[in-house]
Amino acid sequence: MGAVILIPAYEPDGKLTDLLVGLAGYDVVVVDDGSGPGYATVFAAARALGADVVTHDRNRGKGAALKTGFAHIRTYRPGCDVVCADSDGQHRPGDIEAVAARLAAGDADLVLGARRFTGRVPARSRVGNACTRAVFRLATGRGLADTQTGLRGYAARHLPRLCAVAGARFEYEQRLLLRAVRDRWTIAEVPIATVYLAGNASSHFRPLRDSARVYGPLLAYGASSLLAFVLDATLFLGLATLTGGVAVPAVIARLVSAVLNFTLNRRCVFGTAAPLGRAARDYALLAGAILVANVTLLTVLAPATGSTLIAKLITEALLVTAGYLMQRHVVFAGRGPVAPAGPSPAPGAPAAPGHTAPAAGASPTDLDDAPSGRWPAAPRARP
């Protein structure tokens, strides 16, 4: 079963129809992310070229458009892989076909169309991508050639999880990539052309606001650990000064900071894929092991160094990496919520091909709320 091409589009121009001409023979779903009446002729042309066009009633963001498209494909093209591409001419039909072909090999969960950033690339794009790659490697330990590419192929089995990942705008794709690394997906990269038209003037990326959204999930990894460390160190040093000991202050400080760290990591950093009971149990076991190591090291290092502060810094430096890796790969490495298999649609999917998606407030991540009988029969596939 061939891949479906998913194209989110906001205020597109003729480059969208040019792309659709180049993709003749593929099933294509275009999500109009609230472009408005002024762009009706472009989407009418897309329909005339055979694409299913799904329309948001207002602009909700690229992440929301992708989730609407995933839900639509789950409903009307069940079992199909999905290749996501942008509408602004940056992805050539040949490169999209290369990603689809690599995905069809069946040994990858995610295929990235990786740009090499050669030739004339706008400075902000070159620097931004270099910074994101560096931060991503630092946060996850995984190096990728292009962490911001919009050309991505997803295996059909992962669509329910894609719909459940938080995020409505540009940060959504970064969260997907973090989730893929965390859950140990097989990620393949296919070299593609680096295309920036007119200095990337057609991009709807807002440098300050959307950069904050993109980097937010990455920086949250470090911020949670840093905040817990500051709380732990402050409590420990204060209690150690009052009591003159290190063992009891270390236990109390570690317990308080562990509760904060667990709450932040589960809700804000790693998401809620891992069940609360299992995650709490695994975290408690990990925290207990680290606590024993923490107290042992402090007891040995404090008299050896002659400084409680130095002993604390050395201890944390030794233990923080081990604790982080265990949390990322074991404690919070849940597979994520999975919706019932089959063609049952999810909120966020359109009422019918070419119709408007649910009104504002309907969540594309609530996978099990669709009342029976609400959705029409699947349309006949294009030849």
C-alpha positions in Angstrom: 0.0 0.0 0.0 1.6 3.3 -1.1 2.2 6.3 1.1 -0.2 9.2 1.3 1.4 12.6 0.9 0.2 15.1 3.6 0.7 18.8 2.9 -0.3 21.4 5.5 -0.8 24.8 3.8 -1.4 28.3 5.1 -1.9 31.1 2.5 -0.2 29.1 -0.3 0.5 30.3 -3.8 1.0 28.6 -7.2 3.9 26.5 -5.8 1.3 24.2 -4.1 -0.4 23.4 -7.4 3.0 23.0 -9.1 3.9 20.4 -6.4 0.7 18.5 -6.9 1.3 18.3 -10.6 4.7 16.7 -9.8 3.0 14.3 -7.5 0.5 12.9 -10.0 -0.2 9.3 -9.1 0.0 9.8 -5.4 -2.9 10.1 -2.9 -2.5 13.6 -1.5 -4.2 15.2 1.5 -3.9 19.0 1.8 -4.9 20.7 5.0 -6.0 24.3 4.6 -5.0 25.8 7.9 -7.5 28.6 7.9 -6.1 30.5 4.9 -9.4 32.3 4.3 -11.6 33.1 1.3 -8.7 34.9 -0.5 -7.0 31.5 -1.2 -10.1 29.6 -2.2 -9.0 29.4 -5.9 -5.7 27.8 -4.9 -7.4 25.1 -2.9 -10.0 24.6 -5.7 -7.2 24.0 -8.1 -5.8 21.5 -5.6 -9.1 19.6 -5.6 -9.2 19.7 -9.3 -5.8 18.0 -9.4 -7.2 15.2 -7.2 -6.1 16.1 -3.7 -8.4 15.7 -0.7 -8.6 19.2 0.8 -9.5 19.5 4.5 -10.2 23.0 5.9 -9.7 24.5 9.3 -12.1 27.2 10.2 -9.3 29.4 11.5 -5.5 29.3 11.6 -4.4 26.8 14.3 -0.8 26.2 13.4 1.3 23.6 11.5 1.2 21.0 14.3 -2.6 21.2 14.4 -2.8 20.9 10.6 -0.6 17.8 10.6 -2.7 16.2 13.3 -5.9 16.9 11.4 -4.2 15.3 8.4 -3.0 12.2 10.3 -6.6 11.7 11.7 -8.0 12.1 8.2 -5.6 9.5 6.8 -6.3 7.1 9.6 -10.0 7.3 8.8 -10.0 7.3 5.0 -6.7 5.6 4.1 -6.2 3.2 7.0 -2.9 1.3 6.9 -1.1 3.8 4.7 2.3 5.3 5.5 2.4 9.1 5.5 5.0 11.5 4.0 4.7 15.1 5.2 5.9 17.9 2.9 5.7 21.7 2.9 3.6 23.7 0.4 6.1 26.5 -0.3 8.3 24.8 -3.0 11.1 23.8 -0.7 10.5 20.1 -1.2 10.9 18.7 -4.7 8.6 15.9 -6.0 11.7 13.7 -6.5 12.8 14.1 -2.9 9.3 13.4 -1.6 9.3 10.2 -3.7 12.8 9.3 -2.3 11.4 9.5 1.3 8.3 7.5 0.3 10.5 4.8 -1.3 12.8 4.6 1.8 9.7 4.3 4.0 8.3 1.6 1.8 11.3 -0.6 2.6 9.6 -1.3 5.9 12.6 -1.2 8.2 12.3 2.4 9.5 9.7 4.0 11.8 10.6 7.5 10.7 12.4 8.8 7.5 13.8 12.3 7.5 14.6 14.2 4.3 17.9 15.6 5.4 19.1 18.9 3.8 22.9 19.4 3.6 22.8 23.2 3.7 25.1 23.7 0.7 24.9 26.5 -1.8 23.0 29.8 -1.1 21.3 29.3 2.3 19.9 32.3 4.3 22.2 33.0 7.3 19.3 32.7 9.8 18.4 29.3 8.4 22.0 28.0 8.4 22.7 29.2 12.0 19.3 28.2 13.3 19.7 24.7 12.0 23.2 24.3 13.3 22.2 25.5 16.8 19.2 23.2 16.8 21.3 20.2 15.8 23.8 20.9 18.5 21.2 21.4 21.2 19.3 18.2 20.1 22.5 16.2 20.3 23.3 17.6 23.7 19.8 16.8 25.0 19.3 13.4 23.5 22.8 12.0 22.7 21.6 11.4 19.1 23.1 13.2 16.1 20.9 14.0 13.1 21.8 15.8 10.0 18.6 17.9 9.9 16.4 18.2 12.9 14.1 20.9 11.4 13.2 19.3 8.1 9.5 19.4 7.2 9.9 16.4 4.8 9.3 13.4 7.0 7.9 9.9 6.5 6.0 8.1 9.2 5.1 4.4 9.3 1.3 3.8 9.4 1.5 2.0 12.7 2.6 5.2 14.5 -0.3 7.5 13.4 -2.3 7.1 16.6 0.7 8.2 18.6 1.4 11.1 16.3 -2.1 12.4 17.0 -1.5 12.2 20.7 1.7 14.3 20.9 1.1 17.8 22.3 1.8 20.9 20.3 -0.1 22.9 17.7 2.6 24.9 15.9 6.2 24.5 14.9 7.2 22.9 18.2 5.0 19.9 17.4 7.5 18.5 14.9 10.4 18.9 17.4 8.3 17.1 20.0 7.7 14.3 17.5 11.4 13.9 16.9 12.2 13.9 20.6 9.5 11.3 21.2 10.9 9.1 18.3 14.4 9.2 19.9 13.1 8.6 23.4 11.0 5.6 22.2 13.9 4.2 20.2 12.3 4.4 16.8 14.5 3.4 13.9 15.2 6.7 12.2 16.6 6.8 8.6 17.8 9.9 6.8 17.6 10.5 3.0 19.7 13.3 1.5 17.6 15.9 -0.2 18.2 19.2 -2.0 18.4 22.4 0.1 15.9 24.8 -1.5 15.3 28.3 -0.2 13.2 30.5 -2.6 13.7 34.3 -2.4 15.6 34.0 0.9 12.8 31.8 2.4 10.5 34.8 2.3 7.4 32.5 2.0 8.1 30.9 5.4 5.5 31.6 8.1 8.1 30.8 10.8 8.2 33.7 13.3 11.9 33.8 14.5 11.4 34.8 18.2 8.1 33.2 19.1 8.5 30.0 17.1 12.1 29.5 18.0 11.0 29.6 21.6 8.5 26.9 20.8 11.0 24.8 18.9 13.8 25.0 21.5 11.4 24.7 24.4 11.1 20.9 24.5 14.9 20.7 24.2 15.7 23.2 26.9 13.1 21.6 29.2 15.4 18.6 29.5 18.1 20.6 31.1 15.9 23.1 33.0 14.1 20.4 35.0 17.4 18.8 36.1 18.9 22.2 36.9 15.9 23.3 39.0 15.9 20.1 40.9 19.7 20.4 41.5 19.4 23.9 42.8 16.6 22.9 45.2 18.5 19.8 46.3 21.8 21.7 46.9 20.1 24.5 48.7 18.2 22.2 51.1 21.2 20.0 51.6 23.6 22.9 52.4 21.1 24.5 54.7 20.3 21.3 56.6 23.9 20.3 56.8 24.9 23.6 58.3 22.1 23.2 60.9 22.8 19.6 61.8 26.5 19.2 61.2 25.9 16.0 59.3 25.5 15.0 55.7 23.5 11.7 55.6 20.2 13.0 56.9 20.3 16.3 55.0 21.2 14.4 51.8 18.2 12.1 52.2 15.7 14.9 52.9 17.0 17.2 50.1 17.0 14.3 47.7 13.4 13.3 48.5 12.1 16.8 48.1 13.9 17.5 44.9 13.0 14.1 43.5 9.3 14.8 43.8 9.8 18.1 42.0 11.9 16.5 39.3 9.5 13.6 38.7 6.5 15.9 38.4 8.3 18.3 35.9 9.7 15.5 33.9 6.5 13.6 33.6 4.3 16.6 32.8 6.5 19.0 31.0 9.6 17.2 29.6 8.9 13.6 28.6 5.1 13.9 28.3 2.6 11.5 29.8 3.1 8.4 27.7 4.3 6.3 30.5 1.5 5.2 32.9 1.7 7.1 36.2 2.0 4.1 38.4 4.7 2.4 36.4 6.7 5.6 36.0 6.4 6.5 39.7 7.6 3.0 40.6 10.6 3.1 38.3 11.5 6.6 39.3 11.3 5.6 43.0 13.7 2.7 42.3 16.0 4.9 40.3 15.9 7.6 43.0 16.6 5.1 45.7 19.7 3.8 43.9 20.9 7.3 43.2 20.2 8.3 46.8 22.4 5.4 48.1 25.1 6.4 45.7 24.7 10.1 46.7 25.0 9.5 50.4 28.0 7.1 49.9 29.9 9.6 47.7 29.2 12.5 50.0 30.3 10.6 53.1 33.6 9.7 51.4 34.2 13.0 49.5 33.3 15.6 52.2 36.2 14.7 54.6 38.5 13.9 51.7 38.0 17.3 50.0 37.5 19.3 53.2 34.5 21.0 51.6 30.8 20.0 51.7 30.1 22.2 48.7 32.9 20.7 46.6 31.8 17.2 47.6 28.2 18.0 46.5 29.3 19.3 43.1 31.5 16.3 42.4 28.7 13.9 43.5 26.1 15.6 41.3 28.4 15.7 38.3 29.0 11.9 38.6 25.3 11.0 39.1 23.4 13.5 36.9 24.2 11.8 33.6 23.4 8.3 34.8 20.1 9.6 36.2 19.1 11.5 33.1 19.8 8.5 30.7 17.9 6.1 32.9 14.9 8.5 33.0 14.9 9.0 29.3 15.3 5.4 28.3 13.6 3.5 31.1 11.4 5.5 33.5 9.5 7.7 30.9 10.0 5.5 27.9 6.3 4.6 27.6 5.0 3.6 24.2 2.4 6.3 24.3 -1.4 6.1 24.2 -2.7 4.1 21.3 -6.1 4.6 19.9 -8.2 1.6 18.8 -7.0 0.2 15.5 -9.0 0.4 12.3 -10.8 3.2 10.5 -12.6 4.6 13.6 -11.9 8.4 13.2 -10.7 10.8 15.8 -11.7 14.3 16.7 -9.7 16.6 14.5 -10.6 14.6 11.4 -12.8 16.2 8.9 -16.6 15.5 8.6 -15.9 14.5 5.0 -13.2 15.1 2.4 -13.2 18.7 1.5 -15.4 19.8 4.4 -14.4 22.0 7.4 -12.7 20.3 10.3 -14.5 20.6 13.8 -14.9 24.0 15.2 -12.4 25.7 17.5 -12.1 23.9 20.8 -12.3 20.4 19.3 -9.1 18.6 20.2 -7.2 16.5 17.7 -5.5 14.6 20.5 -8.7 13.2 22.2 -8.7 10.0 20.3 -11.7 8.3 21.7 -14.4 10.9 21.9 -16.0 10.6 18.5 -19.7 9.6 18.9 -20.8 6.7 16.8 -22.5 7.5 13.6 -20.9 10.9 13.3 -18.6 10.0 10.4 -19.6 9.2 6.9 -18.4 6.2 4.9 -14.9 6.4 3.5 -14.8 8.0 0.1 -13.8 6.1 -3.0 -10.0 6.3 -3.4 -8.6 8.2 -6.4 -7.3 6.0 -9.2 
